[in-house]
Amino acid sequence: MARRIESLTLDGPAGRLEALLEEPEDVQPREACLVCHPHPLFGGTMHNKVVYRLARGMRREGAVVLRFNFRGVGASEGEHDQGRGEMDDARCALAVLRARYPGLPYSLAGFSFGSRVALKVGHGIHVAGEETPPVRLVAVGFPTSRAAQFAYLERCTLPKYFVHSTIDEFGPKDQLEAAFARFAEPKSLQFIEAGDHFFAGKLQELEDTIAAIPR
């Protein structure tokens, strides 16, 4: 069975959103996963190398993955909105993914800025209690600046998996460990001995780590 890859144009809240849907190879999808990319103002796109490895790691274990470009990135319309509009973009993309695969459990994942968006959107769904919550949240390279912006994680009881480089200029190891200690259970934190925020020299290990996250 050939892997399905489909370029999509989504009807987003600020205009069209460019997206890419990829099914796992050789197996029927067992999970649906939305993957969010790093900061749009610093070159972040759905084709970022860490995002690509994150998506591939999820697919290796049976997830159908939807990556998309936030507003103002690539062929996506609109302008950057400091994370507020980007959360709306993610909700829109997630709705499309879930409508396509309504019978599958789903998760949200992201890298850097995208990890913040994924965590906030997932937690918001859980708190609202209006629909089935995600089965897990995956945060790669979670930034630790502006601690007040992630205090909600101290109340977020969804399964949370953090994967981080031991050398990360946007999330120093000691800062993340201190924050993680306050986050609500269930949670997991795994460090990879990489060269920087972008997992220099350890992208394969990152992918393998993502593939090994419990389902």
C-alpha positions as CSV (number, residue, x, y, z in Angstrom):
1,M,0.0,0.0,0.0
2,A,1.6,3.2,-1.2
3,R,1.9,6.1,1.3
4,R,-0.7,8.8,0.6
5,I,0.7,12.4,0.3
6,E,-1.7,15.2,-0.4
7,S,-1.2,19.0,-0.7
8,L,-4.2,20.8,0.7
9,T,-5.5,24.4,0.8
10,L,-7.5,25.0,3.9
11,D,-10.1,27.6,4.4
12,G,-8.5,29.4,7.4
13,P,-9.7,32.1,9.6
14,A,-7.5,34.7,7.9
15,G,-7.6,33.3,4.4
16,R,-6.1,30.2,2.8
17,L,-3.8,28.0,4.7
18,E,-1.2,25.8,2.9
19,A,-1.0,22.3,4.3
20,L,0.5,18.8,3.6
21,L,-1.3,15.6,4.6
22,E,0.8,12.4,4.9
23,E,-0.3,8.9,5.8
24,P,2.0,6.3,7.3
25,E,3.7,3.7,5.0
26,D,2.3,0.2,4.6
27,V,-0.3,0.4,7.5
28,Q,-3.7,1.9,8.0
29,P,-3.5,5.1,10.1
30,R,-4.1,4.4,13.9
31,E,-3.9,8.0,15.0
32,A,-4.2,11.5,13.6
33,C,-1.6,14.1,14.5
34,L,-1.4,17.9,13.8
35,V,2.2,19.2,13.7
36,C,2.9,23.0,14.2
37,H,6.0,24.7,13.0
38,P,8.4,27.2,14.6
39,H,8.1,31.0,14.7
40,P,7.0,32.5,11.5
41,L,9.0,35.7,11.9
42,F,12.3,33.8,12.2
43,G,12.0,31.5,9.1
44,G,9.7,28.9,10.6
45,T,7.7,26.8,8.1
46,M,6.1,23.4,7.9
47,H,9.2,22.3,5.9
48,N,11.6,23.0,8.8
49,K,14.0,20.0,9.3
50,V,12.9,19.4,12.9
51,V,9.2,19.6,12.0
52,Y,9.9,17.1,9.1
53,R,11.6,14.7,11.5
54,L,8.9,15.1,14.1
55,A,6.2,14.3,11.5
56,R,8.2,11.3,10.2
57,G,8.6,9.9,13.7
58,M,4.9,10.1,14.2
59,R,4.2,8.5,10.9
60,R,6.6,5.6,11.7
61,E,4.2,4.5,14.5
62,G,1.1,4.7,12.5
63,A,-0.1,8.4,12.6
64,V,-1.5,10.3,9.7
65,V,0.1,13.7,10.0
66,L,-1.1,17.1,8.9
67,R,1.5,19.9,8.7
68,F,0.5,23.4,7.7
69,N,1.9,26.9,7.3
70,F,0.6,29.5,9.8
71,R,-0.9,32.7,8.4
72,G,1.6,34.7,6.4
73,V,4.0,31.8,5.8
74,G,4.6,30.3,2.4
75,A,1.3,30.3,0.4
76,S,-0.8,30.8,3.5
77,E,-2.6,34.1,3.6
78,G,-2.8,36.7,6.4
79,E,-0.3,38.2,8.7
80,H,1.5,37.0,11.8
81,D,-0.7,37.6,14.9
82,Q,1.7,37.0,17.9
83,G,0.3,33.5,18.5
84,R,-3.4,34.5,18.9
85,G,-4.4,34.0,15.3
86,E,-2.0,31.1,14.9
87,M,-3.9,29.2,17.6
88,D,-7.0,29.8,15.4
89,D,-5.1,28.5,12.4
90,A,-4.2,25.4,14.4
91,R,-7.8,24.8,15.5
92,C,-8.9,25.1,11.9
93,A,-6.3,22.6,10.6
94,L,-7.2,20.2,13.4
95,A,-10.8,20.4,12.5
96,V,-10.0,19.4,8.9
97,L,-7.8,16.6,10.1
98,R,-10.4,15.2,12.4
99,A,-13.2,15.5,9.8
100,R,-11.1,13.4,7.4
101,Y,-10.3,10.7,10.1
102,P,-13.3,10.9,12.4
103,G,-12.7,7.5,14.0
104,L,-9.1,8.0,15.0
105,P,-7.7,9.3,18.3
106,Y,-5.7,12.4,17.8
107,S,-2.7,14.3,19.2
108,L,-1.1,17.7,18.7
109,A,2.6,18.3,18.4
110,G,4.9,21.1,17.6
111,F,8.4,22.5,17.5
112,S,9.5,25.7,19.4
113,F,6.8,28.3,18.8
114,G,4.7,25.5,17.4
115,S,5.0,23.5,20.6
116,R,3.5,26.5,22.5
117,V,0.6,26.6,20.0
118,A,0.0,22.8,20.2
119,L,0.0,22.7,24.0
120,K,-2.3,25.7,24.3
121,V,-4.8,24.5,21.7
122,G,-4.8,21.0,23.2
123,H,-5.3,22.2,26.8
124,G,-8.1,24.6,25.6
125,I,-10.0,21.7,24.1
126,H,-9.6,19.7,27.3
127,V,-10.8,22.5,29.5
128,A,-13.8,23.4,27.3
129,G,-15.0,19.8,27.6
130,E,-17.0,20.2,24.4
131,E,-15.4,17.5,22.4
132,T,-13.0,14.5,22.7
133,P,-9.7,15.8,23.9
134,P,-6.3,14.8,22.4
135,V,-4.7,11.6,23.6
136,R,-1.4,13.4,24.0
137,L,0.6,16.5,23.5
138,V,4.2,16.5,22.1
139,A,6.4,19.5,22.6
140,V,9.8,19.6,20.9
141,G,12.2,22.4,21.8
142,F,9.8,24.1,24.1
143,P,10.8,27.8,24.7
144,T,11.1,28.8,28.3
145,S,11.0,32.5,28.1
146,R,7.9,34.3,29.4
147,A,7.1,31.8,32.1
148,A,3.7,33.4,32.9
149,Q,2.5,32.3,29.5
150,F,2.8,28.6,30.3
151,A,1.6,28.6,33.9
152,Y,-1.5,26.7,32.6
153,L,0.6,23.6,32.2
154,E,0.6,23.4,36.0
155,R,-3.2,22.5,35.5
156,C,-3.0,20.6,32.3
157,T,-3.7,17.0,33.0
158,L,-3.4,15.7,29.4
159,P,-0.4,13.4,28.7
160,K,2.5,15.7,27.9
161,Y,5.8,14.6,26.2
162,F,8.7,17.1,26.1
163,V,11.7,16.3,23.9
164,H,14.6,18.8,24.2
165,S,18.2,19.4,23.2
166,T,20.7,19.6,26.1
167,I,22.0,22.8,24.4
168,D,19.1,25.1,23.6
169,E,19.4,28.8,23.4
170,F,15.7,29.3,23.6
171,G,15.1,26.8,26.4
172,P,18.1,26.3,28.6
173,K,18.1,22.9,30.2
174,D,18.0,24.2,33.8
175,Q,15.1,26.5,33.0
176,L,13.0,23.8,31.4
177,E,13.7,21.3,34.2
178,A,12.6,23.9,36.8
179,A,9.4,24.6,34.8
180,F,8.7,21.0,34.1
181,A,8.8,20.2,37.8
182,R,5.7,22.3,38.3
183,F,3.8,20.9,35.3
184,A,0.8,18.6,36.1
185,E,1.0,14.9,35.6
186,P,1.1,12.9,33.4
187,K,4.3,14.2,31.8
188,S,7.6,13.1,30.4
189,L,10.8,15.0,29.7
190,Q,13.6,13.5,27.5
191,F,16.8,15.3,26.6
192,I,18.9,14.6,23.6
193,E,22.6,15.4,23.5
194,A,22.4,17.8,20.5
195,G,24.3,20.9,19.5
196,D,21.6,23.5,19.5
197,H,17.9,24.3,19.5
198,F,17.6,22.6,16.1
199,F,19.1,19.3,17.3
200,A,22.3,19.7,15.3
201,G,23.9,16.4,14.7
202,K,21.0,14.4,16.3
203,L,18.0,14.7,14.0
204,Q,17.9,10.9,13.5
205,E,17.9,10.4,17.3
206,L,15.1,13.0,17.6
207,E,13.0,11.1,15.0
208,D,13.6,7.8,16.8
209,T,12.7,9.4,20.1
210,I,9.4,10.7,18.7
211,A,8.6,7.3,17.2
212,A,9.1,5.6,20.6
213,I,6.7,7.9,22.5
214,P,4.0,5.7,24.1
215,R,0.7,5.5,22.3
